[in-house]
């Protein structure tokens, strides 16, 4: 089977929820990273056989974000694009799907990654409440609307927040009960694995410190592309750096924050945030890299997905890691750098415990530049972003093997092993 090289990778800076990127459409973020990644790989857009992107909060303004983004990027109309949703796993899984297309000779060059604009996620009215009374007439602007379609200004109807509702509906309520937030399984991780509030806050503080240090040292400059911003009064022209990291975070300040659940340990301070951003990577067979004239960022060694009870979710991470390492013929001790997406401190600490990582290994190898708690979590973009950051850090350290792993809503986990 063909070996897959990652010839280039790039991400946008991460925007705060309703922050600098709130007025930038998701497909424009996607277009930006797609154009940048082919430029860095010294590949023409016309050479790309397919585009695979993750997006968990698709909406009527940017349907099939992969195709929408490549068209917005000005790429040839003959290039297809497909969008997938495996919740938080989506961006990394898009890379896996792209790799599989090349491995199976269905494509030779694939652009893959993820896009998310949580700031622009929709509020919506469930169709069963309005479709019976909609449509069946000709609209002066939009033309004929068949029955069950169209726009209606109606009041007194359920109006759902797509982000919040998706957390409830990532698993059937009839089988698992209502999980009113992802935090419910983080609290389960804390209970099952004996994670304390103090430990969770300490990890959160370290995450913030590592991210701020990375930004101050300019570590992310090479991997990011500036995002042009709409003109506004007293606002910058571009977003150049990640917005979410907070200065001055201490364990004393974190300890003062109220827990979300009365008997829990999770707070706003030791949990990830909602964010906007995009990332893309360019994949091709290893033997084709020499034609591009660029040094690849790395090679995909293996990847795997796993699943667990949605009420727990966190065990899906070590399960996927075990599968990926077994396919690679490696052990966790063979990995030089590890990215474990921080949905919650409790989840990361539970996962590292199950993976058998020592305290020393956690300090030296895990999330050395911060993660979701400090840098944020633009859901479907996160996996691709963490992979890009991992590859650039491996380059700086001349590391041999790296691992990126994420858990997501609905009780799933994904892991990928890469090497230089």
C-alpha positions as CSV (number, residue, x, y, z in Angstrom):
1,X,0.0,0.0,0.0
2,X,1.2,3.5,-0.8
3,X,3.0,5.5,1.8
4,X,1.5,9.0,2.3
5,X,3.5,12.2,2.6
6,X,2.2,15.4,4.1
7,X,4.0,17.9,1.9
8,X,2.5,21.1,3.5
9,X,0.2,22.2,6.3
10,X,-1.2,25.5,7.3
11,X,-3.8,26.9,9.7
12,X,-5.5,30.2,10.4
13,X,-5.0,31.9,13.8
14,X,-7.8,30.8,16.1
15,X,-10.5,33.3,16.7
16,X,-12.5,33.7,19.9
17,X,-16.2,33.0,19.8
18,X,-17.9,36.1,18.4
19,X,-14.4,37.6,18.2
20,X,-12.2,38.8,15.3
21,X,-13.4,36.2,12.8
22,X,-17.1,36.5,13.6
23,X,-17.9,38.3,10.3
24,X,-15.7,36.0,8.1
25,X,-17.8,33.4,6.3
26,X,-16.6,29.8,6.9
27,X,-15.9,29.2,3.2
28,X,-13.6,32.2,3.1
29,X,-11.5,30.7,5.9
30,X,-11.5,27.4,3.9
31,X,-10.5,29.2,0.7
32,X,-7.6,30.9,2.5
33,X,-5.9,27.8,3.8
34,X,-6.5,25.8,0.6
35,X,-4.7,28.5,-1.5
36,X,-2.0,28.7,1.0
37,X,-1.3,25.0,1.3
38,X,-1.0,24.4,-2.5
39,X,1.4,27.4,-2.7
40,X,3.6,26.0,0.1
41,X,3.6,22.6,-1.5
42,X,4.4,24.2,-4.9
43,X,1.4,22.4,-6.5
44,X,-1.1,24.0,-8.8
45,X,-4.7,23.8,-7.7
46,X,-5.5,22.0,-11.0
47,X,-3.2,19.1,-9.9
48,X,-5.4,18.4,-6.8
49,X,-7.7,15.4,-7.4
50,X,-10.1,16.0,-4.5
51,X,-10.7,18.1,-1.4
52,X,-11.9,16.5,1.8
53,X,-12.8,18.9,4.7
54,X,-14.5,18.4,8.1
55,X,-17.2,20.7,9.3
56,X,-19.5,19.9,12.3
57,X,-21.7,23.0,12.2
58,X,-22.7,23.2,8.6
59,X,-25.4,25.7,7.7
60,X,-27.4,27.0,4.9
61,X,-24.8,29.7,4.2
62,X,-21.9,27.4,3.5
63,X,-23.1,24.0,2.4
64,X,-20.5,21.3,1.6
65,X,-17.7,23.5,2.9
66,X,-15.0,21.6,0.9
67,X,-16.6,22.3,-2.5
68,X,-17.7,25.8,-1.4
69,X,-14.2,26.7,-0.2
70,X,-12.3,25.5,-3.3
71,X,-14.7,27.4,-5.5
72,X,-14.3,30.5,-3.4
73,X,-10.5,30.0,-3.7
74,X,-10.9,30.3,-7.4
75,X,-9.9,26.7,-8.1
76,X,-11.0,25.0,-11.3
77,X,-14.6,24.0,-11.3
78,X,-13.6,20.4,-12.2
79,X,-12.2,19.7,-8.8
80,X,-14.6,17.9,-6.5
81,X,-15.0,18.4,-2.8
82,X,-16.7,16.5,0.0
83,X,-17.5,17.4,3.6
84,X,-17.6,15.0,6.6
85,X,-18.8,15.2,10.2
86,X,-17.4,13.1,12.9
87,X,-17.8,15.9,15.4
88,X,-14.5,16.9,17.1
89,X,-12.7,14.2,15.1
90,X,-13.7,15.6,11.7
91,X,-10.6,17.6,10.7
92,X,-8.2,14.8,11.5
93,X,-10.5,12.2,10.0
94,X,-10.7,14.3,6.8
95,X,-6.9,13.8,6.5
96,X,-7.4,10.0,7.1
97,X,-10.1,9.9,4.4
98,X,-7.7,11.8,2.0
99,X,-4.9,9.4,2.8
100,X,-7.2,6.4,2.1
101,X,-8.2,7.8,-1.3
102,X,-4.5,7.9,-2.3
103,X,-3.8,4.5,-0.8
104,X,-6.6,3.0,-2.8
105,X,-5.5,4.7,-6.1
106,X,-8.7,6.8,-6.2
107,X,-6.6,10.0,-6.1
108,X,-3.0,11.1,-6.3
109,X,-3.0,14.5,-4.6
110,X,-5.6,15.4,-2.0
111,X,-6.1,18.6,0.1
112,X,-7.7,17.8,3.5
113,X,-8.5,19.6,6.7
114,X,-11.3,21.3,8.6
115,X,-13.2,24.5,8.9
116,X,-15.4,25.8,11.7
117,X,-17.1,29.1,12.3
118,X,-18.9,28.6,15.6
119,X,-19.6,32.3,15.7
120,X,-21.7,31.9,12.6
121,X,-23.5,28.7,13.5
122,X,-27.2,29.0,13.1
123,X,-30.2,29.2,15.3
124,X,-33.0,27.1,13.7
125,X,-36.6,26.0,14.0
126,X,-37.1,22.2,13.6
127,X,-38.8,21.4,10.3
128,X,-41.7,19.5,11.7
129,X,-42.9,22.6,13.4
130,X,-43.2,24.8,10.3
131,X,-43.1,22.8,7.1
132,X,-46.8,22.0,7.1
133,X,-47.5,25.7,6.7
134,X,-44.7,26.8,4.5
135,X,-44.2,27.0,0.7
136,X,-46.6,26.3,-2.1
137,X,-46.3,29.8,-3.5
138,X,-44.1,31.9,-5.7
139,X,-41.7,34.3,-3.9
140,X,-40.8,37.5,-5.8
141,X,-37.1,37.1,-5.1
142,X,-36.5,33.3,-4.8
143,X,-39.0,32.0,-7.2
144,X,-41.4,29.1,-6.7
145,X,-41.2,27.4,-3.3
146,X,-42.5,23.9,-3.2
147,X,-44.7,23.0,-0.2
148,X,-42.5,22.4,2.8
149,X,-39.8,24.9,1.7
150,X,-39.2,28.6,2.0
151,X,-38.9,31.3,4.7
152,X,-41.5,32.2,7.2
153,X,-41.5,34.8,9.9
154,X,-43.3,33.0,12.7
155,X,-43.3,33.4,16.5
156,X,-43.9,31.1,19.4
157,X,-42.0,28.2,17.9
158,X,-38.9,26.3,19.2
159,X,-35.7,28.1,18.2
160,X,-32.6,25.9,18.7
161,X,-29.0,26.9,19.0
162,X,-27.3,24.5,16.6
163,X,-24.2,24.3,18.8
164,X,-26.0,23.6,22.0
165,X,-28.6,21.3,20.5
166,X,-25.9,19.2,18.8
167,X,-24.4,18.4,22.1
168,X,-27.7,16.9,23.3
169,X,-28.4,15.2,20.0
170,X,-25.0,13.5,19.4
171,X,-26.6,10.4,20.9
172,X,-30.2,9.2,21.1
173,X,-31.9,10.5,24.2
174,X,-34.1,7.4,24.3
175,X,-31.0,5.1,24.8
176,X,-28.5,7.3,26.8
177,X,-30.6,9.9,28.5
178,X,-30.1,13.6,27.9
179,X,-26.5,14.7,28.0
180,X,-27.1,18.5,28.2
181,X,-23.4,19.2,27.6
182,X,-20.1,17.5,26.7
183,X,-19.0,18.3,30.2
184,X,-21.1,15.5,31.6
185,X,-18.7,13.0,30.4
186,X,-15.7,15.0,31.5
187,X,-17.2,14.9,35.0
188,X,-17.6,11.1,34.5
189,X,-13.9,10.9,33.7
190,X,-13.0,12.8,36.9
191,X,-15.1,10.5,39.0
192,X,-14.0,7.2,37.3
193,X,-10.3,8.1,37.2
194,X,-10.1,10.1,40.5
195,X,-9.1,13.4,38.9
196,X,-9.2,16.3,41.4
197,X,-10.2,19.9,40.9
198,X,-6.7,21.0,41.9
199,X,-5.2,18.7,39.2
200,X,-7.6,20.0,36.6
201,X,-6.8,23.6,37.3
202,X,-3.1,23.0,37.4
203,X,-3.2,21.4,33.9
204,X,-5.3,24.3,32.7
205,X,-2.8,26.9,34.0
206,X,0.1,25.0,32.3
207,X,-1.9,24.9,29.0
208,X,-2.3,28.7,29.1
209,X,1.4,29.3,30.0
210,X,2.6,27.0,27.2
211,X,0.4,28.6,24.6
212,X,1.4,32.1,25.6
213,X,5.1,31.2,25.5
214,X,4.7,29.6,22.1
215,X,3.1,32.8,20.8
216,X,5.8,35.0,22.4
217,X,8.5,32.9,20.8
218,X,6.8,33.2,17.4
219,X,6.5,29.4,17.2
220,X,3.1,29.6,15.3
221,X,4.2,32.2,12.7
222,X,5.4,29.6,10.2
223,X,2.3,27.4,10.4
224,X,-0.3,30.2,10.3
225,X,-1.6,32.5,7.5
226,X,-3.0,35.9,8.3
227,X,-6.8,36.3,7.9
228,X,-8.0,39.6,6.3
229,X,-10.8,41.1,8.4
230,X,-13.7,43.3,7.2
231,X,-13.1,47.0,7.7
232,X,-14.4,48.4,11.0
233,X,-13.8,51.3,13.4
234,X,-10.8,50.8,15.5
235,X,-10.3,47.2,14.4
236,X,-7.1,45.7,12.8
237,X,-7.0,44.8,9.1
238,X,-5.9,41.2,9.8
239,X,-5.9,38.5,12.5
240,X,-2.3,37.5,13.0
241,X,-2.2,35.5,16.2
242,X,-4.4,33.2,18.2
243,X,-7.0,35.1,20.2
244,X,-8.0,32.7,23.0
245,X,-4.9,32.4,25.3
246,X,-5.3,34.4,28.5
247,X,-2.5,36.2,30.3
248,X,-2.1,36.1,34.0
249,X,-3.9,32.8,34.6
250,X,-2.9,31.3,38.0
251,X,-4.2,28.3,39.9
252,X,-5.4,30.7,42.6
253,X,-7.6,32.5,40.0
254,X,-8.8,29.3,38.5
255,X,-9.8,28.0,42.0
256,X,-12.2,30.9,42.5
257,X,-14.3,30.0,39.4
258,X,-17.6,28.2,40.1
259,X,-18.1,24.7,38.8
260,X,-20.8,24.2,36.2
261,X,-22.3,21.3,38.1
262,X,-22.6,21.6,41.9
263,X,-20.8,18.3,42.6
264,X,-18.3,18.6,39.8
265,X,-14.8,19.8,39.1
266,X,-15.2,21.4,35.6
267,X,-15.2,25.1,35.2
268,X,-14.9,27.6,32.4
269,X,-11.3,27.8,33.3
270,X,-10.4,24.2,32.9
271,X,-12.5,23.5,29.8
272,X,-12.0,24.3,26.1
273,X,-13.7,27.3,24.4
274,X,-15.8,27.7,21.3
275,X,-13.9,29.1,18.4
276,X,-13.4,29.9,14.7
277,X,-10.7,28.8,12.3
278,X,-9.5,26.5,9.5
279,X,-6.6,24.3,8.5
280,X,-5.5,22.3,5.5
281,X,-2.8,19.8,4.6
282,X,-1.7,18.5,1.2
283,X,-1.2,14.8,0.8
284,X,0.4,12.7,-1.9
285,X,2.3,9.4,-2.3
286,X,5.9,9.6,-0.9
287,X,7.4,8.7,-4.3
288,X,5.8,11.8,-5.8
289,X,7.2,14.3,-3.4
290,X,10.5,14.7,-5.3
291,X,8.5,16.2,-8.2
292,X,7.4,19.1,-6.1
293,X,10.8,20.2,-4.9
294,X,9.8,20.8,-1.3
295,X,10.8,19.0,1.9
296,X,7.7,17.2,3.3
297,X,6.5,18.0,6.8
298,X,6.1,14.3,7.5
299,X,4.7,10.9,6.6
300,X,1.5,9.3,7.9
301,X,2.4,6.0,9.6
302,X,-1.0,4.8,10.8
303,X,-4.4,6.0,12.0
304,X,-7.4,4.5,13.7
305,X,-10.8,5.3,15.2
306,X,-12.5,3.8,18.2
307,X,-15.7,4.3,20.1
308,X,-17.1,4.2,23.7
309,X,-20.2,4.8,25.6
310,X,-21.2,8.4,24.9
311,X,-21.8,9.0,28.6
312,X,-18.1,8.4,29.1
313,X,-16.4,9.2,25.7
314,X,-12.9,9.6,27.1
315,X,-12.0,5.9,26.9
316,X,-12.2,6.2,23.1
317,X,-8.9,8.1,23.1
318,X,-6.7,5.4,24.6
319,X,-8.6,2.8,22.5
320,X,-7.9,4.6,19.3
321,X,-4.2,5.2,20.3
322,X,-3.8,1.6,21.1
323,X,-5.1,0.6,17.6
324,X,-3.0,3.2,15.8
325,X,0.2,2.2,17.7
326,X,-0.4,-1.5,17.0
327,X,-0.8,-0.8,13.3
328,X,2.5,1.2,13.4
329,X,4.3,-1.5,15.4
330,X,5.2,1.0,18.0
331,X,4.6,1.6,21.7
332,X,3.7,4.8,23.5
333,X,7.4,5.1,24.6
334,X,8.4,5.4,21.0
335,X,6.5,8.6,20.5
336,X,8.5,11.8,20.9
337,X,5.6,14.4,20.9
338,X,1.9,13.9,21.7
339,X,-1.1,16.1,21.0
340,X,-4.1,15.1,23.1
341,X,-6.9,17.6,22.3
342,X,-8.0,19.3,25.5
343,X,-11.7,19.3,25.5
344,X,-11.4,19.4,29.3
345,X,-8.5,19.0,31.8
346,X,-10.3,16.1,33.4
347,X,-10.5,14.3,30.1
348,X,-6.8,14.8,29.3
349,X,-5.7,13.7,32.7
350,X,-7.9,10.6,32.5
351,X,-6.7,9.7,29.0
352,X,-3.0,10.1,29.9
353,X,-3.6,7.9,32.9
354,X,-5.2,5.2,30.8
355,X,-2.4,5.5,28.2
356,X,0.2,4.9,30.9
357,X,2.1,8.2,30.6
358,X,4.2,9.2,33.5
359,X,4.2,12.7,35.0
360,X,7.6,13.3,33.4
361,X,6.3,12.2,30.0
362,X,3.3,14.5,30.3
363,X,5.5,17.5,31.0
364,X,8.0,16.7,28.2
365,X,5.8,15.3,25.5
366,X,2.1,16.2,25.8
367,X,0.7,19.5,24.4
368,X,4.0,21.3,24.6
369,X,2.4,24.4,23.0
370,X,-0.9,24.3,24.7
371,X,-4.2,22.9,23.3
372,X,-8.0,23.4,23.5
373,X,-8.1,25.0,26.9
374,X,-5.7,27.7,25.9
375,X,-5.8,27.8,22.1
376,X,-9.4,27.0,21.7
377,X,-11.5,24.3,20.0
378,X,-13.0,25.2,16.6
379,X,-14.6,21.8,16.5
380,X,-14.1,20.3,13.0
381,X,-10.9,22.3,12.4
382,X,-9.2,21.3,15.6
383,X,-7.8,17.9,14.5
384,X,-6.2,19.3,11.4
385,X,-4.9,22.3,13.4
386,X,-3.3,20.1,16.0
387,X,-1.7,18.0,13.3
388,X,-0.2,21.0,11.7
389,X,1.2,22.3,15.0
390,X,2.6,18.8,15.8
391,X,4.4,18.6,12.5
392,X,6.0,22.0,12.8
393,X,7.1,21.2,16.4
394,X,8.6,17.9,15.2
395,X,10.5,19.8,12.6
396,X,11.9,22.2,15.2
397,X,13.0,19.4,17.5
398,X,14.0,17.0,14.8
399,X,11.6,14.5,16.4
400,X,11.1,11.1,14.9
401,X,7.5,10.2,15.7
402,X,4.5,12.1,16.8
403,X,0.9,11.3,17.8
404,X,-2.3,13.3,17.7
405,X,-5.5,12.1,19.2
406,X,-9.0,13.5,19.9
407,X,-12.2,12.5,21.5
408,X,-15.6,13.8,20.3
409,X,-19.3,14.0,20.8
410,X,-21.2,10.7,20.5
411,X,-18.4,8.8,22.2
412,X,-15.7,8.5,19.5
413,X,-11.9,8.8,19.4
414,X,-9.3,9.1,16.7
415,X,-5.5,8.8,16.6
416,X,-2.8,9.3,14.0
417,X,0.9,8.5,14.1
418,X,3.2,10.5,11.9
419,X,7.0,10.4,11.4
420,X,9.7,12.6,9.9
